[in-house]
Amino acid sequence: MDRLLRLQKRGARIILKRKIREVSSEQPFKELGWLPLTERWTFHKCLQVFRCINGFCPSYLLNLFSRNSDVHNYNTRGRSNIHLNRISSKSGSRSFSYAAAELFNVYKDLTARLILRGKRFETPT
C-alpha cells in the first residue's frame, strides 16, 4: 500500500512538472483535486455503505447492513449507527461488512455531506 501511495505522489509531481523536494506531498493532490489512495479507499467504502442503506446497491448487498435502531428500541446516541456484529477473529475485522460499517460510523456525516454536495462519482458497473 505504501508503494502505491508513493507511486501516486510521483505521478502527481510528474503531471505538474514539480521536483521531489519542491513542495509538500499534499500540495499536488490539492491542485489536481485528487485524494490520496488510502483516503479514497476509505471514502469509497463509506459510499458503498451509504448506497446499501439507501437501497442503491445490488440486491446481494441490500441486507448486509442494519442500523442499531433495527436491532433494539433503546433511545441511544448511536441508534443511527450501523450495527456491528460481534467478531471472533482478526480476519472477521477485515471483512467488508465489518470494516466498512466501522468506517461509516466514524465518517457518516462527512460522507453524507460530500454526497449531498453533488460531487460526481463513478457508479460501479
N, C-alpha and C positions, 0 to 999 in steps of 0.2 A: 504494500500500500504506500509505503514511504517512497518507493522508486517511482510510482505513478504520479505522486504529488510533485516530486522533483522534475519529472518529465513535463508535467503541465506548466510548472513555473518557467521552465526553459522555453517551452513553446510560446508562452505569453511574451517573454522577452524577445524572442526571435520575431514574432509578429510586429511588435512595437519598435524593433530595432534598438533595443537597450542593452547595455553592458551588464554583466553579472552584478557588480557592486555599485551600480549607478543609483538604483532606487531600492526601497524596501520590497519585499516579496508580495505584499498586498496591493501595492500601487498599480501594477499592470492588470491585476484582476478587476480592480475598480474601473480602470479606463476601458477595459473590454466588456465589462458587465458580466463577468464570469464569477462563479462560486468555486472555491477550492473543492476538489473531488470529495473529501470527507464530508463537507457541509452539503454538497449536492446530493450525496447518497442519503444523508440524514433527512434532507428535505423531501426527497422522492419517497422514502419510506413513510414519512408523515402524510404526504399527499395521497399515497395509496390507501392508508388507513382512513383518511377523510373521505375518499371515494367509496370505500366499503361501508362506512357508517351511513352515508347518504344515498346508497343504492346505485352508484355509478361505477360498478365494477362487474367482472364476470360472475356468473352465478355460483361458481365453486368457491368464491371468496366472501359471499354475502353473509354467511353465518359464522365467519371466523372470529369476529369481534362482538362484544356486548358491553354495554355500559354498566357501571356499578348500580345504577338505579333499576336495571333489569334483574339484578341478582338479589338485592334486598331493598326494603322500603324505608330504611333509616334515612333521615334528613342529615346528610353529612356534607362537608365541604367538597369531598371528592366524588359526589354522586354522579357528576357528568363525565368523570374519567372513564377510560376503558378498563374493564375488569381484567386483572392479571391473574391467570390461572397459576396454581402452585406448580413449581417445577422441582425436580429432584436431581437434576444433573446439570453440568455446565453446558452440555450440548443443547439442553432444553432452553437455556437462557439465550442461546444464539439463534434459535428458530425465529422465523419471520413473525409468527403470531405473537410471540412474547416480546422480542426486541423492538419491533415496530410499535406495539402498543405502549411499551415503556417510553419510547422516544416521543410518541404522540402526546402522552400525558404531560410531558415536560414542555413540549413546544406547540401545544394545540392552539393557543391564542395567536402566536406568530404565524402558524400555518394558515389559519383561517383569515387573518388579515391580508396575507400575501395572495391568497386565492380570491378574496373579495375585492382586492385592489384591481383585479382584471389582468394580472400578469398572465401571459400565454405560456402554456406548457404543452409539450408533445404528448399526445394520448397514445397509450400502447396499442399496438395492432394485434 
